């Protein structure tokens, strides 16, 4: 039985080819960290267990790997701060308007990762913040992000997010758009409380860039001529820009010099880019239950993401024509298996994964300027976790 077959049997995504896996072993690369970069750790463990159980003669690297903080360690470290942030979010979403109250609580309690506010508090702690302003900032960042989700789901006509019905599916499009507007305006009210023109400037610029990114993505829908540069411009605008603001503002609040501020800005930008690249991979490789949305949603919506574009550019003529038609027409889920095969044959998943790994490494490198601490370790851990996840 082959490595690829085992991966499929165990429902883990093989993001390296079978030949490359054996190449690594033949070259005696003994660090599991190398394999970790190409196959998520839980996937590797399940593969090892399967091989051991069935006595399959395939060599597997099981040497000790470089230790990084896992998500539970990171959450525990940030727990005191995040309790304050979550309490502030709950307080600020309150309204005398019943529908705002009902829909607002539904969306802010919908099981999201709270990754952006988590980044904000960890970055502030890594820079030795002495005030509580980072709690306020983290809540603002989450409100901006949540507002974008409400609007995105209306534009995309999405019915499922994080395994739950979307707000627009439950409350209707009009209510979702208007409550999204409420959350944007609430975020700007909270910005005023921070009494910093630089904070206002960075967050207003970020919010405007996010809106531009969503329009750019809309323009790219059903366009198979989308370039890689255009794709990266979209994911920077709609995703990485808010990550960037969250970590840059931690430096602003702690009054760091320009070099540190730029470094923290770069950390957030590269981390956000890596995160979105992996999201675009998972749209084709993840389990629907784990991802909390339907596999192939991007294809159904005619979104030309990097795995799809790479397969179109590098597949055989028949595959390229099929993908081009799928992007143009959307709603081509009947051809999903054929397109997935083309992706694997052209190395499109590996290509996109490598781009994500490159971005994660740039994020980690940006942190070299700040002092060693548990919080810095947590930021490094999040960079690893951004590319080592299944949902």
SULWO-V129381 format. One record per pair of residues at least 4 apart in sequence whose C-alpha atoms are under 8 Angstrom apart, sorted by the first residue. I is the first residue (numbers start at 1). GAP is how many residues later the second one is. Records with the same first field share a line. If there is no record, write none. Layout:
BEGIN
I: GAP / GAP
END
This chain:
BEGIN
1: 4 / 5 / 55
2: 4 / 16
3: 4 / 15 / 55
4: 4 / 10 / 13 / 14
5: 4
6: 4 / 41 / 44
7: 4 / 5 / 6 / 7 / 36 / 40
8: 4 / 5 / 6
10: 36 / 37 / 40
11: 276
12: 31
13: 26 / 30 / 272 / 273
14: 24 / 25
15: 23 / 24 / 334 / 335 / 338
16: 4 / 5 / 22 / 23 / 334
17: 4 / 330
18: 4
19: 4
20: 4
21: 4
22: 4
23: 4
24: 4 / 5
25: 4 / 5 / 34 / 35 / 36
29: 5
30: 31 / 33
31: 4 / 30 / 31 / 32 / 33 / 34
32: 4 / 29 / 30 / 31 / 32 / 33 / 34
33: 4 / 32 / 33
34: 4
35: 4 / 26
36: 4 / 5 / 8 / 352
37: 320 / 351
38: 312 / 315
39: 4 / 5 / 349
40: 4 / 348 / 349 / 350
41: 4 / 347
42: 4
43: 4
44: 4
45: 4
46: 4
47: 4
48: 4 / 12
49: 4
50: 4
51: 4 / 5 / 6 / 7
52: 4
68: 309 / 312 / 313 / 316
69: 4 / 5 / 308 / 309 / 312
70: 4 / 311 / 315
71: 4 / 310 / 311 / 314
72: 4
73: 4
74: 4 / 304 / 307
75: 4
77: 298
78: 4 / 40 / 43 / 44
79: 4
80: 4
81: 4 / 40 / 54
82: 4 / 35 / 36 / 39 / 53
83: 4
84: 4 / 51
85: 4 / 32 / 50 / 51 / 53 / 54
86: 4 / 53
87: 4
88: 4 / 47 / 48 / 51
89: 4 / 19 / 50 / 54
90: 4 / 15 / 18
92: 94
93: 8 / 11 / 12 / 90 / 93
94: 6 / 7 / 10
95: 5 / 6
96: 4 / 5
97: 4
98: 4
99: 4 / 5 / 76
100: 4 / 79 / 82
101: 4
102: 4
103: 4 / 64 / 68 / 73 / 76
104: 4 / 75
105: 4
106: 4 / 61
107: 39 / 60
108: 4 / 38
110: 52 / 54
111: 51
112: 50
114: 4 / 28
115: 4
116: 4 / 22 / 25 / 26 / 126 / 127 / 130
117: 4 / 20 / 21 / 22 / 24 / 25 / 129
118: 4 / 20
119: 4 / 124 / 127 / 128 / 260
120: 4 / 14 / 17 / 18 / 126 / 127 / 129 / 130
121: 4 / 13 / 14 / 17 / 129
122: 4 / 253 / 254 / 256 / 257
123: 4 / 124 / 127 / 128 / 141 / 252 / 253 / 256
124: 4 / 5 / 10 / 123 / 126 / 127 / 129 / 130
125: 4 / 250
126: 244 / 245 / 247 / 248 / 249 / 250
127: 123 / 124 / 127 / 243 / 244
128: 126
129: 5 / 124 / 125
130: 124
132: 4
133: 4 / 61 / 120
134: 4 / 116 / 119
135: 4
136: 4 / 54 / 58
137: 4 / 54 / 109
138: 4 / 108
139: 4 / 48
140: 4 / 47 / 48 / 50 / 51
141: 4 / 46 / 101 / 105
142: 4
143: 4 / 40 / 41 / 43 / 44
144: 4 / 39 / 40 / 43 / 63
145: 4 / 97
146: 4 / 34 / 37
147: 4 / 32 / 33 / 34 / 36 / 37
148: 4 / 32
149: 4
150: 4 / 17 / 18 / 26 / 27 / 29 / 30
151: 4 / 25 / 26 / 29
152: 4 / 62
153: 4 / 5 / 6 / 13 / 15
154: 4 / 14 / 19 / 22 / 23
156: 145
158: 8 / 10 / 11
159: 6 / 7 / 9 / 10
160: 4 / 5 / 6 / 132 / 133 / 134
161: 4 / 5 / 131 / 132
162: 129 / 130 / 131
163: 126 / 128 / 129 / 130
164: 128
165: 4 / 5
166: 4
167: 4 / 5 / 9
168: 4 / 5 / 6 / 7 / 8
169: 4
171: 4 / 5
172: 4
173: 4
174: 4
175: 4
176: 4
177: 4
178: 4
179: 4
180: 4
181: 4
182: 4
183: 4
184: 4
185: 4
186: 4
187: 4
188: 4
189: 4
190: 4
191: 4 / 5 / 8 / 9
192: 4 / 8
194: 5
196: 4
197: 4
198: 4 / 54
199: 4 / 50 / 53
200: 4
201: 4
202: 4 / 43 / 47
203: 4 / 42
204: 4
205: 4
206: 4 / 35 / 36 / 39
207: 4 / 35
208: 4
209: 4 / 28 / 29 / 32
210: 4 / 27 / 28 / 29 / 31 / 32
211: 4 / 27
212: 4 / 25 / 26
213: 4 / 20 / 21 / 22 / 23 / 24 / 25
214: 4 / 20 / 23 / 24
215: 4
216: 4 / 18
217: 4 / 17 / 86
219: 4
220: 6 / 83 / 84
221: 80 / 81 / 82 / 83 / 106 / 107
222: 79 / 80 / 81 / 82 / 105 / 106 / 107 / 108
223: 79 / 80 / 81 / 104 / 105
224: 80 / 85 / 100 / 103 / 104
226: 4 / 5 / 78
227: 4
228: 4 / 78 / 81
229: 4
230: 4
231: 4 / 73 / 74 / 75
232: 4
233: 4
234: 4
235: 4 / 5 / 38 / 41
236: 4 / 5 / 33 / 36 / 37
237: 4
238: 4
239: 4 / 33 / 34 / 37
240: 4 / 28 / 29 / 30 / 31 / 32 / 33 / 36
241: 4 / 27 / 28 / 31
242: 4 / 30
243: 4 / 25 / 26 / 28 / 29
244: 4 / 20 / 21 / 22 / 23 / 24 / 25 / 28
245: 4 / 20 / 23
246: 4 / 22
247: 4 / 17 / 18 / 20 / 21
248: 4 / 13 / 14 / 16 / 17 / 20
249: 4 / 12
250: 4
251: 4 / 5 / 9 / 10 / 13
252: 4 / 9
256: 4 / 5
257: 4
258: 4
259: 4
260: 4 / 109 / 110
261: 4
262: 4
263: 4 / 103 / 104 / 106
264: 4 / 102 / 103
265: 4
266: 4 / 97 / 100
267: 4 / 95 / 96 / 97 / 99 / 100
268: 4 / 95
269: 4 / 94
270: 4 / 89 / 90 / 92 / 93
271: 4 / 88 / 89 / 92 / 112 / 115
272: 4
273: 4 / 83 / 86
274: 4 / 81 / 82 / 83 / 84 / 85 / 86 / 112 / 113
275: 4 / 81 / 111 / 112
276: 4
277: 4 / 29 / 75 / 76 / 78 / 79
278: 4 / 74 / 75 / 78 / 108 / 109
279: 4 / 112
280: 4 / 25 / 26 / 27
281: 4 / 26 / 68 / 71 / 72
282: 4 / 9 / 13 / 108 / 109
283: 11 / 12 / 13 / 14 / 15
284: 11 / 12 / 56
285: 10
286: 4 / 5 / 9 / 104 / 105
287: 4 / 8 / 103
288: 4 / 5 / 6 / 7
289: 4
290: 100 / 101
291: 99 / 100
292: 99
293: 4
296: 4 / 37 / 40
297: 4
298: 4 / 5 / 6 / 7
299: 4 / 5 / 27 / 28 / 31 / 32 / 33 / 34
300: 30 / 31 / 32 / 33
301: 29 / 30
302: 24 / 25 / 26 / 27 / 28 / 29
303: 24 / 27
304: 4 / 5 / 23
305: 4
306: 4 / 42 / 46
307: 4 / 36 / 41 / 42 / 44 / 45
308: 4 / 15 / 35 / 40
309: 4
310: 4 / 33 / 36 / 38 / 41
311: 4 / 8 / 9 / 12 / 31 / 32 / 35 / 36 / 37
312: 7 / 8 / 9 / 11 / 12
313: 7
314: 6 / 32
315: 4 / 5 / 27 / 28 / 30 / 31
316: 4
317: 4
318: 4
319: 4 / 19 / 20 / 23
320: 4
321: 4
322: 4 / 17
323: 4 / 16
324: 4
325: 4 / 5
326: 4 / 5 / 6
332: 4
335: 4
336: 4
337: 4
338: 4
339: 4
340: 4
341: 4
342: 4
343: 4 / 5 / 6
344: 4 / 5
347: 4
348: 4
349: 4
350: 4
351: 4
352: 4
353: 4 / 34
354: 4
355: 4
356: 4 / 31
357: 4 / 30
358: 4
359: 4
360: 4 / 23 / 24 / 26 / 27
361: 4 / 22
362: 4
363: 4 / 20
364: 4 / 15 / 16 / 19
367: 9 / 13
370: 6
371: 5
372: 4 / 5
373: 4
374: 4
375: 4
376: 4
377: 4
378: 4
379: 4
380: 4
381: 4
382: 4
383: 4
384: 4
385: 4
END
